[in-house]
């Protein structure tokens, strides 16, 4: 059985899809007995805020950035 692969030009093209899916559930995280749901739209919004923060710090296209954090939406 053959597979069809879609290769993106770059990772940022995911944001277009995230905006299109809007309120649909992207991430579900359990904290104790609480369930935290994050939508694709929220992920896109947070990514945009992160890009703005990088721009304020004069970090732009081609610069390298290390992300060091706990695995999670926050």
ChimeraX attribute file (.defattr): number of C-alpha atoms within 10 A of each C-alpha:
attribute: neighborCount
match mode: 1-to-1
recipient: residues
	/A:1	2
	/A:2	4
	/A:3	5
	/A:4	5
	/A:5	6
	/A:6	6
	/A:7	7
	/A:8	9
	/A:9	7
	/A:10	7
	/A:11	8
	/A:12	11
	/A:13	10
	/A:14	12
	/A:15	17
	/A:16	11
	/A:17	13
	/A:18	19
	/A:19	17
	/A:20	13
	/A:21	14
	/A:22	15
	/A:23	13
	/A:24	15
	/A:25	13
	/A:26	15
	/A:27	14
	/A:28	13
	/A:29	12
	/A:30	9
	/A:31	8
	/A:32	6
	/A:33	6
	/A:34	8
	/A:35	9
	/A:36	11
	/A:37	14
	/A:38	15
	/A:39	18
	/A:40	20
	/A:41	21
	/A:42	20
	/A:43	18
	/A:44	20
	/A:45	15
	/A:46	14
	/A:47	14
	/A:48	13
	/A:49	12
	/A:50	12
	/A:51	14
	/A:52	14
	/A:53	12
	/A:54	14
	/A:55	12
	/A:56	10
	/A:57	9
	/A:58	10
	/A:59	14
	/A:60	13
	/A:61	8
	/A:62	6
	/A:63	7
	/A:64	8
	/A:65	9
	/A:66	5
	/A:67	6
	/A:68	6
	/A:69	7
	/A:70	7
	/A:71	6
	/A:72	8
	/A:73	13
	/A:74	6
